[in-house]
């Protein structure tokens, strides 16, 4: 499909994002919320099993987390909110209805700024509401027949749903929105938002309309996407599919489609429900929730510095590049560790600290795998601060510092202890360096000849020989000066 064909239509995308909140218990009962990897049906009680006669009790921590998300995203927080019953007959819905929110959610409007190809723009939100999660169907195939089992551990977990306005126009923007949203949720420490583990789930509403048309096209809802990559692939496929249909004058059907990761395609599942299909009505077992101004101000005081603001401050306060600031603010924990290391090393060493985090520390974390952070290792901010201070004070060379960091990641020992125990302090004794320099000159006549022929790189080679002989502990500048003095004198 050519670019010219693609540009006949404008893509319009809205996302519905479900995020599991990191509360201690479930949304309406006292069961442990942390069910991942637990034996099926072990974190259950009569309430989350949907037994007749049970009564829900609102999880205040989940409400506070939702309001905190609303504050972080600039939402309006109404004084009153209520819960509703959303009726639909799915096998994973224990009661035959879900306790959710319809016309009076906790958060309205708001926005999230994203960046795609260096361009920043705001994606506007419609609402954020709170509900309970469903059970989980587990599909099996034993080679003879296929069947499904149900794990109720997830049922009743607090689920925050964020609905955007139809405000995005490409798969890349949708991917950027989800990545940025996950980062904010982790900064707030209210959710892990891990798509691969089901901690964040996304449905995408995708429609196309001719360029310049104000009316939206018929939307198609796409489900079953469990990674950022799958979201972008599913949207790209849907854009291509709808474009072909419009070009052929075929009617787009408003429906729900599932994404098949193995093929990168979407397949029809069912017709798209409207709000009236769910027969919402106020939850009779729960009172309306009053959100007082005092409550909002108390939550506002809990807001951390968010990634965009922190990145800008790191650039101005520590004179970091945009890439360095972005790397160091990727997670709240890493940003905290950087600032603590700067405090220990001295503010004048902020840039060297940043270089260590972006270089050697990042290399070690990549070796751990996954999305490891410094707090997942034996190394702390104190290690990095001490290491930078030792290099800045000429106690050790930069080459030695890398070796020290390797040991620290393995053992957790502090740099000063490693240096002293292994005799790694930098050799600054002029006599010792002079002796080794003369040996290097005598052993490498070709390098001496190259230097006298005007090749300055020969000095670097000879310095390398000195450093190797002295196991990286010599002052490289002193070694270079010594070598040059001997060569120029002869």
N, C-alpha and C positions, 0 to 999 in steps of 0.2 A: 504494500500500500504506500503510495507516494505521500510526501509531506503536503503537497497541494491538496490531495483528497482529504487528508486528516484535518487541514485547516478550514474545511467547509463547515465544520461543526465545533461548537464550544462544549467541552466536557465540564460537567457540574457534579461535584462530589460532596456528600455529607457523610460524616462518620458517627456511629453510635459505639461508644467505647465502654466496656464493662471492666471495672478494676476491683479486684478483691482487696479489702482493707485489712491491715495487720492489727486487728484487735485480738484480745486474749480469748474472747468467747464469740459465739455465733450471734447473729443479728437479733434473734428473739428468744434465745434460751441460753443456758449456761454451759453448753458443750464446748469443748476445746476446738477452736477454729483451725488449728494447725493439723491438717489431715494429710498433707502430701506425703506419699510413701507409707502411710499407715495401712494396716490391714483393713480391707473393705468392711464397712458397716460396724466400725468399732467406736466412732465418735458420734453417737446418736443418742437421742432421748425421745420420749413421747411427743415433745413439741416439734422437733425437726423431722420426726417420722410422720407428722400430720395426723396423730391419733385424735379421735373425737373427744371433745370436752377439754382439750388443752388450751391454755391461754398464752399468747405472746407477751413478752416484756421487752421494751425498747432498749437496745444497747446504746448507752449514752456516749461511749467512746467512739462508736461508729458515726453517730450524729456529729460529734465534735470534729472528726476527721473530714467529713464531707464539708462542713462549714469552713474548715481550714483550707481545703482545696478551693472552695469558692472565693475566699479572700485572696489567695495566691493568684487566682485567674481573673481578679477584678469583677467578680459577679455581684449582683444585687442579692442581699440576703433578706427575704421577707420576714416580717415579725411572726407570722404564723405559717406552719406547714402541717400537712396531714398525710397519713398513709391510706392507701386504697387497695382494694382487692382487684387483681387483674386475672380474669378467668380464661383459661385455655386448657384443653384436655391432652396434655403431653404425658407420656409414660414416666418421665423423670420429674414430674411435678407432684410432690407427695400429696398435697391437699386438693389438687384439682384447680387450685388458684395460687397466685403468687402475691405476697404482700409487697406492694411497690408504691409508687407515688404517681399521681396523674396530673391534676390541675393545680396543686399547691406544693411544688417541690421545695427543697431547701435553698436552691440557688438558681438564679435567673441571669441570662445574658452573660457577659464576660468575654474574654478573648485570650488567645495564646499566640505569641509572636513566633514565627518560624523563619528559617533561612534556607533558601534553595538557590544554588549557583551564585552565592554572594549577595542575593537580593533578599531583604527582610520584609515581611508583611505580616499583618495580623489575621488570624483565623477567628471568626466570631462564633461564640457559643450561644446555644438556645437555652440550655438548662443543665443542671446537675442534680440528679435525684438519687435516693437511697432505696435499696430493696434487698430481698433475700435471694441467694443463689439457689439453683435447682440441684437435684441429685445428678449423678453422672452415669450415663450408659456406657458399658464396656462391651464392645462387639468382639465376638470370638468365632474362630473357624477351626474345628478339630480335624479337618480333612474329610469328614463325613457329612457334616451339616454346619450351617452357620446359626448362631444364636446370640442373644444379648443378655448381659447381666447388669444389675443396677447396684451401684455403690452410693449409699446415702450419706457418706461422710461429708460431702460438699454441701448437701442440702442445708439451707439456713445460714450459710456463711454470708457476712455483710458484703454487699455488692454495690459499688457506686457506679452509676451510669452517667456518662457525660455525652451529650448530644450536641454536635456542631450544627451551625446553619449550613446550607448548601453553598459553601464558601471556598471550596478548593477546586482546582482546574487541571490537576495532573496527578498521576500516581506518585511522582516524586514529592509533591506537596503533601499528599496523604502520609507517605512514609516519614517525612520530616516532622509532621504534626505528631505522629505516634512516638517517635524517638524523643522529641522535646517534652511531650506530656509525661513519658516515663521518667525522664530526668527530673522534672518538677516534683512528681510523686515521691521519688526517692529522696529529693532534697527535703521534702516535708516529713519524710520518714513515716508515712501513713500507708505505704504499699511498696511491694517489691516490683509490681507491674511486669512480671516475667511472662512473656507471651508463650514461651516454650512449655512452661509449667501450668498454663491456664490462668495465671495471675492477672493477665490483661487479655481481653478478648475483643475483637473488633468486627462490626458489621459495616459494610460500605454501601451507601446508596449512590448509584451511578446513573446519570442520565446524559443525553446529548441533545443539543438544540442547534439549529442553524445560527451561524454567526450573526449577531445583531438582533436576534429574536429575544423578547423579554420573557415570554412564557417558558417555564421549565418543560423539558421533555418528560416522557414517562420514566419513572425511576425503577431501577432493578436493584434489589437488595442482595448483596453477596455475603455469604457466611462461611464458616469453617476455615478461617485463616489463622494459623498459629505461629506466624513469625512476621517480622517486618518485610522480609523478602516475599513471602506468600501474599501479603496484602498488595504490594506493588505489582506482582505478577498477575494477580486476579483482576485488579483494576485495569491493567494494560490489556488483558484478554477481553474484558468486557467492553472497553472502548472500541477495540477492533471489531468485535462481534456486532455491536450496535451500529457502528459505522457502515459495515457491509449491509446490514438490514435496511438502514435508511437509504443507502444508495440504490438498493433494489426496490424501494418503495414498499417495504414490508412493515407491518405494524409491530412496534415494540410492546411486548406484553409486560404489564406491571406484575412482577412475581418475585419470589425468593429463590435464589440460585445458590448452590453449594460449590465451593472451590475444591478441585481435585488436584492435590499437590503433585501427584505422580505424572499427570499430563499437562499441568499448567492451564487447565480449562475450567470453566464453570458449567454446571449442569442444573437443569430445572428441578426444583424440589416441590414447590407448592405456590399457589396464588398468594400475593402479598396481603396480609391482614391490615385492616384499618383500625383506628382506635375503638370504633363502635363494636368491632368484632370481639373485643375483650370484655365487654360489659362491665366497665369499671364502676365501682361504687365505694363509698368511704368504708374503711375497715372498722367494723363495729366494736372490735375488742381493743382498739387503741385510741387514746384521746389525741386531739390536735396538739402539736408541739409549739410552744411559745419560745421564740428566740429573742432574748432580751438584749438591749444595747450593752449591758454589762458583760453578757456572755460573748458578744462579738468582740468587744475590746480586749477581753482576757485572751481570746484566741488570736487576735491580731498581734498581741505581745509575743506570741509563740512563733510567729512567722520568721523563718531564717532569711538571710540575704539570698535571693534567688539567683539562678545561674547567669542570666543576662546582666543583672546589676553587678554581680561579683566579677564577671569577666571584664566589664568596663573598668571596675575599680582596680583589678590586678594590672591592667594595661597602664593606667595612669599612676597608681601608687608605687608599683614596683618596676615600671618602665619595661614591661614585657611586650613581646610581639603578640599579635592577635592569635597566632597559632599556639604560642606558649600559654597564653591566658585561657584559650579554649581547652587545651589539654588538661590544665591544672584545675579547671572548674567542672570537668566532666562529671565528677561525683563530689558530693558534699564532704565525704570523708577525706578524699585526696586534697581538696582545697584546704580543709582544716589542717591536714598534715603539712602541707606546704607552708602555711602561715606560721605554724608552730616551729618548723625547722628554721624559717627566717628569723623568728624571735630568738632562737637559741644561737644561731650563727651570727646574728647582727644584721640589721636592715640593709647595711651597705653591701651585703653579700646575697641579696635577693636574686639577682640574675644567675650567679653560680648555682644557687640552690635549685632554681628553675631548670637549669641545664641538667643537673643530676637527676631530677624527677623525670624530665622528658627523655633522657638518654639511658643511663645505666639502670635506674630504678624501673623504668618502663620495660627494659629488656628482661629483667628478672621477673616482673609480673606477667609478661607474655609467656614466659617459661612455665609459670604456674598453671596457665590456661584459663579458659572461661572469661569471666569479667572480674578477675582478682583485683583487690585493692590492697594498699599497704597494710591495712589492719588484718588482712588474711595471712600475713607472713610474720616472721620473727623480728623484722626490722620496723623501727618506729621513726617518728619525726626526729627524735633525739639522735638517732644514728646518722641521719642525713645532715642535721645541723652540726654535729660534732665533726663529721667527715669534712665538710666544707671549711670549718674553722681550722682544722689541722692542715689542710692544703693551703689556705690563705696565709697561715702563719709559717709556712715553709717547713713544718714538722715532717710532712711526707710529700712525695711527688704525686702528680695526678695519676701516673701509672700505678704507683703503689696503692693509691686510694681505691682504684678499681678492684685490686686484689683484696683489699680490706673489706670492701662491700660484699664481695663474693663470700668471704668467711662469715660476715655478719648475717647474710641471708641464710646461711647454713646452720649457724650456731646461736644467733641472737646476741653474741657478745658485742659490747660497745667498742667503737673504733679505737679509742685510747688504749683499752686493754689488749686489743688485737695487736696493735702496733708495738706496745711494750713487750708483750709475751713473745713476739716473733722477731724482735729486733729490726723493725722496719723503718725507724726514723731516718729522715733524709741525711745523707752525709754532706756536710758543708765544709769539712776540713780540707783546706787548700792543698796540703801536702799529700793527702790520700788521693785526691782527684788528680793531682799532677803526676803521681806515680803511675796510675792506671792510664792516663792520657798518653804518656810517653810510650808505654807498652803498645797501645793501640796504633800509634804512629809507626812504630818500628815494625809491627806485624802486618801493616797494610800499605806497602810502598806504592801500589797502583792508585790508591786514594790520595796519597801525598802528591803523586805526579799530576793527577786530575786537578787538584786544588791549585797547583802552581801553573796549570794551563788555563786557569780562570774559571774552573767549574766549582762554584760555591756549594753545590749539592754534596760535594765530597766531605765538607765539614759535618753535615747531617749524618752521613754514614759513619764517620769516626765517632761522633757523639753517641750514636746507637751502640757502637762497640763498647764504649765506656759504660753506658747504662746497663748493657747486658752483663758485663763483668762485675758491676757493682749491684746487680740484681734490682735495677730500677731505683736505687736509693740516692743516686748522685743528683746534685743540682745541675740540671741540663744546661742552664745558662752559664754556670761556672765552668762546666766541662767544655763548652764551645769556646769560651774566652781563653781557657788554658790551651786548648789545641791550636787555636789561631795564633796565640802568642808564640808557641814553639815553632809552628810552620813559618811564620813571618820572620823569625829570628835566624833560621837556618838558610 
